[in-house]
Amino acid sequence: MFWPFVAATAISVGLIRLGALSVWVGVFKSMLSLILAAVCVVGMVFAWRRYRDR
């Protein structure tokens, strides 16, 4: 009875860590897309400032 409990506990801990890693991947992906959008907006503002007087 001891070894099945140890195996179930180890599998449970592994799945919990895998779920936490999945959350971090989602957070990093959303932050990367937010940074990319901010860079695009800043680039468009600089281009607009440069070409609005022409």
C-alpha positions as CSV (number, residue, x, y, z in Angstrom):
1,M,0.0,0.0,0.0
2,F,3.0,2.3,0.5
3,W,4.4,2.2,-3.0
4,P,1.1,3.0,-4.8
5,F,0.7,6.0,-2.5
6,V,4.2,7.2,-3.3
7,A,3.6,6.7,-7.0
8,A,0.3,8.6,-6.9
9,T,1.9,11.4,-4.9
10,A,4.8,11.7,-7.3
11,I,2.5,11.8,-10.3
12,S,0.3,14.4,-8.6
13,V,3.3,16.6,-7.8
14,G,4.5,16.3,-11.4
15,L,1.2,17.3,-12.8
16,I,0.9,20.3,-10.5
17,R,4.3,21.5,-11.6
18,L,3.4,21.0,-15.2
19,G,0.3,23.1,-14.7
20,A,2.3,25.8,-13.0
21,L,4.7,25.8,-15.9
22,S,1.8,26.1,-18.3
23,V,0.6,29.2,-16.5
24,W,4.0,30.8,-16.7
25,V,4.3,30.1,-20.4
26,G,0.9,31.8,-20.9
27,V,2.0,34.8,-18.8
28,F,5.3,35.1,-20.7
29,K,3.5,34.8,-24.1
30,S,1.0,37.5,-23.2
31,M,3.8,39.8,-21.9
32,L,5.8,39.2,-25.1
33,S,2.8,40.1,-27.3
34,L,2.1,43.2,-25.2
35,I,5.7,44.4,-25.5
36,L,5.6,43.7,-29.3
37,A,2.4,45.8,-29.6
38,A,4.0,48.6,-27.6
39,V,7.0,48.6,-29.8
40,C,4.8,48.8,-32.9
41,V,2.8,51.7,-31.4
42,V,6.0,53.6,-30.5
43,G,7.3,53.0,-34.0
44,M,4.1,54.3,-35.6
45,V,4.2,57.4,-33.4
46,F,7.8,58.2,-34.5
47,A,6.9,57.6,-38.1
48,W,3.8,59.9,-37.8
49,R,5.9,62.6,-36.2
50,R,8.5,62.4,-38.9
51,Y,6.1,62.4,-41.9
52,R,3.2,64.7,-40.7
53,D,5.0,67.9,-41.7
54,R,5.6,66.8,-45.3
